[in-house]
Amino acid sequence: MTTTQVKILVPGNDLMVGLLGQRDEHLLLVEQAFPDTSIHVRGNEITIDGPAGSEVARVFDELVALLESGHGLDEHHVGRAIEMVRADLRPSEVLDAEVLRSSKGRPVRPKTAGQRRYVDAIASSTITFGIGPAGTGKSYLAVAHAVQALQAKQVNRIILARPAVEAGERLGFLPGDLMAKVDPYLRPLYDALYDLLEPEGTQRLLERGTIEVAPLAFMRGRSLNQSFVILDEAQNTTPEQMKMFLTRIGFGTKAVVTGDVTQIDVSGGRSGLVGLDKILEGIEGLSFVHLDQSDVVRARIVRDIVSAYDRAARASGGHAG
């Protein structure tokens, strides 16, 4: 087994503190990830010895690059950086894309390589399909792009749609006006809006009609121009509903369709999202981005749950959940 020794000189004590973490918790994460490699720190110099010496050096180089570009590091950043370097990716390139700054000044950025592909696809495509499990940021990043496009005056309004499967699209049985009827189904999108714009700003835009919410069934017959349209939970559309939605896209409009094909609740299991990439293959302006458990950015237990369901699905030869 070849042993590699690498020395890294970190510029500045302030970077060294952020790199190693309080009580060296970041250093400990790297050591745990590469148990056959020894890491010695003396002042601003890091000496790495072991078979994975070059790989560990790339991890530290990338973490330093992130710190120099203004990223704060925590255990999640360090863990994802290790995973990306092992996959021969550069975290400093993956994580440097800023989609938007929230009303409180917090930058919204992709946190995984899959999320970076997703935000790049939204920026460059007319219609983007984001397909993946819970916790991968599909809806949140779509809403962030929509808010950015509205603020940049690239679109005149944001339209949020979702199939109301549990009510069979018969929303008349629910109390209240249209907004109140649809509200429970669009709560995840509202949560993202509230986080990005704050509740007061979101409410003003809703009252003006700049942000519009509608059940998918109410899209029929409309032509959506100069809009940013998000269809959430698209795995619960029927093929007919999906075709209807996609043919509503008008001039100057961008659309994002999100869904998780392992969570199909539509009657009969006939999902308009399953197999759609084959139907639409070769059409210019369309992008399909598939996210997986490596892109889950919620608590680690969510990633573990997704992985467990994936293993169960592979064992049974179908979908789990």
VOFIRO-466804 format. One line per 5 residues: number of its first residue (from 1); their letters; for each residue y negated, z negated, x of C-alpha. Coordinates in Angstrom, 1 decimal, always signed. Each point is the difference from the previous one (the first is absolute). Example, Ala and Ser with C-alpha at 12.3 -4.5 7.8 and 13.67 -1.06 7.14 Angstrom:
2
1 = as = +4.5:-7.8:+12.3; -3.4:+0.7:+1.4
This chain:
321
1 = mtttq = +0.0:+0.0:+0.0; -3.4:+1.1:+1.4; -2.6:-2.8:+0.3; -3.6:+1.0:-0.2; -3.0:-2.0:+1.2
6 = vkilv = -3.4:+0.7:-1.5; -3.3:-1.7:+0.5; -2.9:+0.2:-2.5; -3.5:-1.2:+0.7; -1.8:-0.9:-3.3
11 = pgndl = -3.8:+0.5:+0.1; -1.7:-3.3:-1.0; +1.0:-3.5:-1.0; -1.0:+0.6:-3.6; +2.6:+2.8:-0.3
16 = mvgll = +2.5:-2.2:+1.6; -0.4:-2.7:-2.6; +0.4:+2.5:-2.9; +3.0:+1.7:+1.8; +2.1:-3.1:+0.6
21 = gqrde = -1.1:-1.8:-3.2; -0.7:-3.6:-0.7; +2.7:-2.1:+1.8; +1.4:+3.3:+1.3; +1.6:+0.9:-3.3
26 = hlllv = -0.5:+3.8:+0.6; +1.6:-0.3:+3.4; +2.9:-1.8:-1.5; +0.6:+2.8:-2.6; +0.2:+2.6:+2.8
31 = eqafp = +2.3:-2.2:+2.0; +2.3:-0.5:-3.0; +0.0:+3.8:-0.7; +1.0:+0.7:+3.6; +2.3:-2.9:+1.1
36 = dtsih = +1.3:+1.8:+3.1; -3.5:+0.4:+1.5; -2.1:-2.8:+1.6; -3.7:-0.1:-0.4; -2.2:-2.0:+2.3
41 = vrgne = -3.8:-0.6:-0.6; -2.3:-1.0:+2.7; -3.7:+0.1:-0.7; -0.7:+3.5:-1.4; +3.1:+1.5:+1.6
46 = itidg = +3.3:+0.5:-1.9; +3.2:+0.7:+2.0; +3.0:+1.4:-1.8; +3.5:+0.1:+1.4; +3.1:+1.4:-1.7
51 = pagse = +1.8:+3.0:-1.4; -2.7:+0.4:-2.7; -2.9:-0.5:+2.3; -1.7:+3.3:-0.7; +0.4:-0.5:-3.7
56 = varvf = -1.4:-3.5:+0.0; -2.9:+1.3:+2.2; -0.8:+2.6:-2.7; +0.0:-2.7:-2.6; -2.6:-2.0:+1.9
61 = delva = -2.0:+3.2:+0.8; -0.1:+0.8:-3.7; -1.0:-3.5:-1.0; -2.8:+0.0:+2.5; -1.2:+3.4:-1.4
66 = llesg = +0.0:-1.4:-3.5; -2.0:-3.0:+1.1; -2.5:+2.2:+1.8; -0.5:+2.1:-3.1; -0.9:-3.1:-2.1
71 = hglde = +3.4:-0.8:-1.6; +0.8:-3.7:-0.4; +3.7:-0.7:+0.9; +2.3:-2.3:-1.9; +3.8:-0.3:-0.1
76 = hhvgr = +0.4:+2.9:-2.4; -2.1:+2.4:+2.2; +2.1:-1.0:+3.0; +3.3:+0.4:-1.8; -1.0:+3.5:-1.3
81 = aiemv = -1.3:+1.0:+3.4; +3.4:-0.9:+1.5; +1.8:+2.1:-2.7; -2.3:+3.0:+0.6; +0.4:+0.0:+3.8
86 = radlr = +3.8:-0.2:-0.5; -0.3:+3.1:-2.2; -2.1:+1.7:+2.7; -3.2:-0.2:-2.0; -3.4:-1.2:+1.2
91 = psevl = -1.4:-2.8:-2.3; -3.5:+0.5:+1.3; +0.1:+3.6:-1.5; +1.9:-1.0:-3.2; -2.3:-2.9:-0.9
96 = daevl = -3.4:+1.4:+0.9; -0.6:+1.9:-3.3; -2.5:-1.8:-2.2; +0.2:+1.0:-3.6; -2.8:-2.2:-1.4
101 = rsskg = -1.8:-3.3:+0.4; +0.3:-2.3:-2.9; -3.0:-1.6:-1.7; +0.4:-2.9:+2.4; +0.0:+2.2:+3.0
106 = rpvrp = +3.8:-0.2:+0.7; +1.4:+3.3:+1.4; +2.9:+1.6:-1.9; +2.3:+1.6:+2.5; +3.6:+1.2:+0.1
111 = ktagq = +2.3:-2.6:+1.4; +3.1:+2.1:+0.7; +0.8:+3.5:+1.2; +1.1:+0.9:-3.5; -3.2:-1.2:-1.5
116 = rryvd = -2.0:+2.0:+2.6; +1.9:+3.1:-1.1; -0.8:-0.9:-3.6; -3.7:-0.4:+0.5; -0.3:+3.1:+2.1
121 = aiass = +1.9:+2.0:-2.8; -2.4:-1.3:-2.7; -3.0:+1.0:+2.2; +1.3:+3.5:+0.5; +1.9:+0.9:-3.2
126 = titfg = -1.0:+0.7:-3.6; +3.0:-1.8:-1.4; +1.9:-2.7:+2.0; +3.3:-1.6:-1.0; +0.5:-3.5:+1.5
131 = igpag = +3.6:-1.0:-0.6; +1.4:-3.3:+1.2; +1.0:-3.6:-0.9; -2.2:-2.9:-1.0; -2.4:-1.4:+2.5
136 = tgksy = -0.6:+3.2:+2.0; -3.6:+0.3:-1.1; +0.4:+3.2:-2.1; -2.4:-1.0:-2.8; -2.4:-2.0:+2.1
141 = lavah = -0.7:+2.7:+2.5; -0.3:+2.6:-2.8; -2.6:-2.1:-1.7; -1.8:-0.5:+3.4; -0.2:+3.8:+0.4
146 = avqal = -1.2:+0.4:-3.5; -2.8:-2.6:+0.5; -1.0:+1.7:+3.3; -0.1:+3.4:-1.7; -2.2:-1.4:-2.8
151 = qakqv = -2.4:-1.7:+2.4; -0.3:+3.2:+2.1; -0.8:+1.9:-3.2; +3.0:+2.3:+0.6; +1.1:-0.7:-3.6
156 = nriil = -1.9:-1.2:-3.1; +2.6:-2.3:-1.4; +3.4:-1.8:+0.6; +2.7:+0.4:-2.6; +2.9:-2.5:+0.0
161 = arpav = +3.2:+0.9:-2.0; +3.4:-1.5:-0.3; +2.9:+0.6:-2.4; +0.3:-2.9:-2.4; +3.8:+0.2:-0.1
166 = eager = +0.5:-3.5:-1.4; -2.0:+0.9:-3.1; +1.6:+3.5:-0.3; -3.6:+1.4:+0.3; -0.6:-1.4:-3.5
171 = lgflp = -2.9:-2.2:+0.9; -1.1:-0.4:-3.6; +2.3:-2.9:-0.3; -2.0:-2.0:+2.6; -3.1:-1.9:-1.1
176 = gdlma = -3.6:+1.0:+0.9; -1.7:+3.3:+1.0; +1.4:+2.6:+2.3; -1.2:-1.9:+3.1; +1.7:-3.2:-1.1
181 = kvdpy = +3.2:+1.9:-0.9; +0.3:+1.8:+3.4; -1.2:-3.0:+2.0; +3.4:-1.7:+0.6; +1.5:+3.2:+1.5
186 = lrply = -2.9:+0.6:+2.4; -0.4:-3.5:+1.3; +1.1:+0.9:+3.6; -2.7:+2.6:+0.2; -2.6:-2.4:-1.5
191 = dalyd = +1.0:-2.5:+2.7; -0.7:+2.5:+2.7; -3.3:+1.0:-1.5; -1.1:-3.7:-0.3; +0.9:-0.5:+3.6
196 = llepe = -1.9:+3.1:+1.2; -3.0:-0.1:-2.4; +0.1:-3.6:-1.3; +0.5:-0.6:-3.8; -3.8:+0.4:-0.9
201 = gtqrl = -0.3:+3.4:+1.8; +3.3:+1.2:-1.6; -1.1:-1.1:-3.5; -3.3:+1.9:+0.3; +1.8:+3.2:+1.0
206 = lergt = +2.4:-0.5:-2.9; -2.8:-0.4:-2.4; -1.7:+3.1:+1.2; +3.2:+2.0:-0.2; -0.1:+0.7:+3.8
211 = ievap = +3.4:-1.7:+0.1; +2.2:+1.1:-2.9; +3.4:-1.4:-0.9; +2.4:+1.8:-2.3; +3.7:+0.0:-0.9
216 = lafmr = +1.7:+3.2:+1.3; +0.6:+1.2:-3.6; -3.8:+0.2:-0.5; -0.3:+2.6:+2.9; +1.4:+2.8:-2.1
221 = grsln = -2.4:+2.8:-0.7; -2.6:-1.2:+2.6; -1.3:+1.8:+3.1; -1.0:-2.4:+2.7; -2.8:+1.3:+2.2
226 = qsfvi = -1.9:-1.8:+2.8; +2.2:-3.0:-0.3; +2.3:-2.1:+2.1; +3.1:-0.6:-2.1; +2.7:-2.5:+0.7
231 = ldeaq = +3.3:+0.1:-1.9; +1.8:-3.3:+0.8; +3.7:-0.8:-0.7; +0.7:+3.7:-0.3; +3.8:-0.6:+0.2
236 = nttpe = -0.3:-1.0:-3.6; -1.3:+3.4:-1.1; +2.3:+2.6:-1.6; +0.1:+3.4:+1.6; -2.1:+1.3:-2.9
241 = qmkmf = -2.6:-2.6:+0.5; -0.2:+0.6:+3.7; -0.5:+3.7:-0.6; -2.7:-0.8:-2.6; -1.8:-2.3:+2.4
246 = ltrig = +0.1:+2.4:+3.0; -1.4:+2.9:-2.1; -3.0:-2.2:-1.0; -1.5:+0.2:+3.6; -3.3:+1.9:-0.1
251 = fgtka = -2.6:+1.1:+2.5; -1.2:-2.4:+2.6; +2.7:-2.5:-1.0; +2.4:-1.9:+2.3; +3.1:-1.8:-1.3
256 = vvtgd = +2.3:-2.6:+1.4; +3.4:-0.6:-1.7; +1.9:-3.1:+1.0; +3.4:-1.2:-0.9; +3.2:-1.8:+1.0
261 = vtqid = +3.1:+2.0:-0.9; +2.2:-3.1:+0.2; -1.8:-1.6:-2.9; +0.4:+2.6:-2.8; -0.5:-1.5:-3.5
266 = vsggr = -0.6:+3.2:-2.0; +2.4:+0.6:-2.9; +3.2:+1.9:+1.1; -1.0:-0.3:+3.6; -1.6:+3.5:+0.0
271 = sglvg = -2.7:-0.6:+2.5; -2.7:+2.6:+0.6; -0.3:-1.1:+3.6; +3.6:+0.4:+1.1; +0.6:+3.4:+1.6
276 = ldkil = -3.6:+1.0:-0.4; -0.4:+0.8:+3.7; +2.6:+2.8:-0.4; -1.7:+1.4:-3.1; -3.4:+0.1:+1.6
281 = egieg = +1.1:+0.9:+3.6; -2.3:+2.5:+1.7; -3.1:-0.5:-2.2; -3.1:-0.3:+2.1; -2.1:-3.1:-0.4
286 = lsfvh = +2.9:-2.3:-1.0; +1.4:-2.7:+2.2; +3.0:-2.3:-0.4; +0.0:-3.2:+2.1; +3.1:-2.2:-0.1
291 = ldqsd = -0.5:-3.6:+0.9; +2.9:-2.5:+0.7; +0.6:-3.6:+0.8; -1.6:+0.3:+3.4; -3.3:+0.7:-1.9
296 = vvrar = +0.1:-3.2:-2.1; -3.1:-2.0:+0.9; +0.5:-3.0:-2.4; +1.7:-3.2:+1.0; +3.1:+0.6:+2.2
301 = ivrdi = +2.2:-1.2:-2.8; -1.0:+3.1:-2.0; +1.1:+2.3:+2.8; +3.3:-1.9:+0.2; +0.5:+0.3:-3.7
306 = vsayd = -0.7:+3.8:+0.1; +2.4:+0.4:+2.9; +2.7:-2.0:-1.9; -0.3:+2.3:-3.0; +0.1:+3.1:+2.2
311 = raara = +3.2:-1.2:+1.6; +1.5:-0.7:-3.5; -1.0:+3.5:-1.1; +1.6:+1.6:+3.0; +3.2:-2.0:-0.5
316 = sggha = +0.2:+1.0:-3.7; -1.0:+3.6:+0.7; -3.0:-0.1:-2.4; -3.2:-1.9:-0.7; -0.1:-3.8:+0.0
321 = g = -2.6:-1.5:-2.4
